[in-house]
Amino acid sequence: AGSFQEAGVIQQAYNLNFPLHVVPASRAQCPAWSAFSVSSPAIVLEAAEDRPEAVVVRLYEAHGSTVTAWLQPSLPVKEAMLCDLLERPLAQGRLPLEQQGLRLSFTPFRVLSVLLLWSH
């Protein structure tokens, strides 16, 4: 019912195409944990590519809207910067680390790549 945004079509498509896999584990309770969270349902975190002491996170705006969203990493980040699609840091691309995480601004269907360097 409603628009594709209200119906959660994009999330349902990801659920269908990338189902969770059940892995046997001990019966001990483990707290839920995620390496990243994003504050807006319009923003999709598509990929995270691992590098030594860094990761590149690629996100895109999927609802055709202009939105500011927060990317909250659960890992210790010492520096963050925007990079191009070839994962080269952009001039003036440094992102301030704030309490809420990293503030990212999106225009309709914009793709952003963010290079995160780990702290030791």
C-alpha angles and dihedrals in degrees: 000000000000127000123339088257093054092044093053093233094160094053091046090051091053090048090053097044098038107033121186115258120222114228122191112246140163119285091247113119114250121195117242111261137179128185091219140015129193122207098216129062087212090068120077121197099215105174144004115195117198123225130169105287092349145063132204114219120197119201134173139192107243106179100063092248139123108244143160112219137178122234107204115194117200091203125082105270120187098177137012131191140169115247136187124256089272086058095247113144114254122233107254088013099123112127122208115237106232133181091261091047125248120346111221126185120210134189119198112310093348118161119215128188117200124194112210120194117202124232118230 
